[in-house]
Amino acid sequence: PDLKVDSGQIELKDVKFSYGEGAALNGLTLTAEGGKTTALVGASGAGKSTVFALIERFYDPQEGTIRLDGIALPSADPAEIRERMAFVPQMGTLFSGNARDNLRYGRWDASDAEIWDAARLANAADFIEALPHGLDTDLGEDGTRLSGGQQQRIAIARAILRDSPILLLDEATSALDAQSERLVQEALEHLMEDRTTLVIAHRLATVRAADRIVVMEDGRIVEQGTHQQLTANGGLYAHLASLQFGLESA
């Protein structure tokens, strides 16, 4: 069937998946509501990245179903699925070439005016303007001319330009200093508006405002709710929050 994205709701039902030994996901049922932000929290190996890999259809589940706006993903073309998604990784992935090509990688037909609009929303316009040749500046192998925070803002501008209804974020601020984190967080807020957003969170401060926080352990969901609900429940999330925020979460 033709993959039309309306609300962008993603549903996983009774999903089981294994890379070989041991289950990465063990009967996972999860709904990411259209236009809302759902955060995935949990220790390394809990299954968060596997959820992303299945949603992008790099793999299909061994059991259970995954649907996007009611359409089962195995019946849709992987390229069509990925066209409707933008992914911002933990480290902004850049390639050799100029700033313009790195920015429009998500949409090659973008005009310079559209590129600059996206750069402004991503808090990237100032440093791009300051480059020796602006958009025509070669960024070096893997973007080595830019700092980590600048690389992240290029990746966010690229996602803004792509303008996909679904956004996947792998904790895009975890490797940054405080000032870069603030600029990147502001840029992400622009990007997340009115989109179905799934975010893998390592630092809980970045997901306090999520519409729903899903706490994963050993490929299962052990808790879900808002930051306030989960801290009041005294479970795994409250424990993680107390380690990260101390008395702040009380």
Secondary structure as UniProt FT lines:
FT   STRAND          10..17
FT   STRAND          25..32
FT   TURN            34..35
FT   STRAND          37..41
FT   TURN            44..45
FT   HELIX           48..55
FT   TURN            56..57
FT   STRAND          63..68
FT   TURN            69..70
FT   STRAND          71..72
FT   HELIX           73..75
FT   HELIX           78..83
FT   STRAND          85..88
FT   HELIX           99..103
FT   HELIX           104..106
FT   TURN            108..109
FT   HELIX           112..121
FT   TURN            122..123
FT   HELIX           125..129
FT   TURN            132..133
FT   HELIX           134..136
FT   HELIX           141..143
FT   TURN            144..145
FT   HELIX           148..162
FT   STRAND          166..170
FT   TURN            172..175
FT   HELIX           178..192
FT   TURN            193..194
FT   STRAND          196..201
FT   HELIX           204..207
FT   TURN            208..209
FT   STRAND          212..217
FT   TURN            218..219
FT   STRAND          220..225
FT   HELIX           227..233
FT   HELIX           236..245
FT   HELIX           246..249
//
